[in-house]
């Protein structure tokens, strides 16, 4: 076996964050008695993605991220409502979105028992714990490292230190990280000195100068990389 441990990112790697995001936004608008229109999702997605990048770079704290994205959304679409209350309900709905990416369950199941599996995510505790608990892949993971719980986030070395401590300090050559984000998963893994596997189903261009050990478009393609046929 080429690797003895695989670190998996959560959102947009194993869990279908886009689907969960769309459903949560619609449900929260409806629960607030507001009319929801399809273009709102695209506006929100752009705002949320930008603020998450700022959050991962340490430019804004988590508390600001949770509410500012909705304040900016409401400003953009001309809706007057409380972003703090809206954010609370949105996170609850988001935590219900446990849909998996295509091939996620089969890939994790195939790796289970052959390598150690750890989930490592920058997502919110309330969301990640809830969706994992109701997911079929939950039993396969030895541990879950969530940035909010350990006060460090990818690409910071500190979150990898936590993961490696929980894994019993394996050799870095024995560990692979799989994730969709070049700025957090791949840069974080590369900076830490472990091999990286960029999950890129949309075949997006490489817009960051970072070392990528492998690139895949389907999760099942992790299996031969690890050493499974």
Secondary structure, 3 states (H helix, E strand, C coil): CCCCEEEECCECCCECHHHHHHHHHHHHHHHCCCCCCCHHHHHHHHHHHHHHHHHHCCCCCHHHHHHHHHHHHHHHHCCCCCHHHHHHHHHHHHCCCCCECCCHHHHHHHHECCEEEEEEECCCHHHHHHHHHCCCCHHHCCEEEEHHHHCCCCCCHHHHHHHHHHCCCCCHHHEEEEECCHHHHHHHHHHHCCEEEEECCCCCCCCCCCCCCEEECCHHHHHHHHCCC
